[in-house]
């Protein structure tokens, strides 16, 4: 769970850094000259930063998938433990 949390925090940090770079260059807030400002903003973001963000998103997705699998396993285990006892397979009486 901590691994997923740290991965999500890393994605958030990367996103905020990219957002800051866009905002520092005017971003899309100003409708006048928006195309030029968007182009400048995109030029300020390196391919390495985009690759890092994509890697962090992929790691977070894998972590969430593992967490989902764990939750499903816990749910099945809970259902098994809380269900009524099974009848013996050989038809014999229970002791």
N, C-alpha and C positions, 0 to 999 in steps of 0.2 A: 504494500500500500504506500509506503514511504517512497519507493522507487517511482511509482506512478505520479505521486505528488511532486517529486523533484523534477520529473520530466515535464509535467504540465507547467511548473514554475519556469523552467528553462524556455519552453515555447512562449510563455507570456513575456519573459524578458526579451527574447529575440524579436517578438512582435512589437513590443514597446520601443525598442531601439530603432527598428525600421520606421515606426510611426513618428518617432522623434526626428529622424532624418528627413522624412517627408515634410513634417511641420516646419523644420528649420529652413527649408527651401520654399516655403509658401504653401505647399500642399495644394489641395483643391478648394480651399476656402474662398479664394478670390476668383470670381467668374471671369474677370478680365485678365487675359493672358494665361488662362488656365492651362492650355496645351503646353506652353513654354515652361511653366512652373512644374507641371507633371514630368516633362522630359528631364528637367534639371534634377528633380527629386529622384527619378529612376536612375539617373547617371550617378547619383551619390551612393546608391546601394550597389555593393559589389556582388559579383557572382558567388564569391565565397560565402558572403552573408546569407544569400538566398539558399545556397547548398546547405549551410549549417541549419537554417530554419527548417528546410525540408527534412534533414536528418533527424532533428529534434521532434518534428511532427511524426515521423515514421516510428521513432523509438517510443513516443507517447502512445501511438496507436497500438504498438505491440504490447506495451504495458497494460493498456486498457483491455486488450483481447485476453491477456493472461488473467487479469482481474475478473473479467466476465466468466471465463472458464472456471475459476475458483468459486465464484458465486453460484454457478450452476451445480458444481459438485457439492457445495454445502447445502444447497436446496434439496438435492436428491438424497443426501445423507440424512437430512432432517426428516424428510418424508419417510425414509426407511425406518428410522429410529422411532418415529411417532405413530407408525401404522400398527395395526393389530398384528399379533404374532402369527407367523405363517404356520399352516398345518404341516405336519411331517410328510415328507415325500413318499414314504413307504406305506402310508396309511395306518401305521401303528399308533397306539395311544401315547400321549405325552406323559412323561414322568414328572 
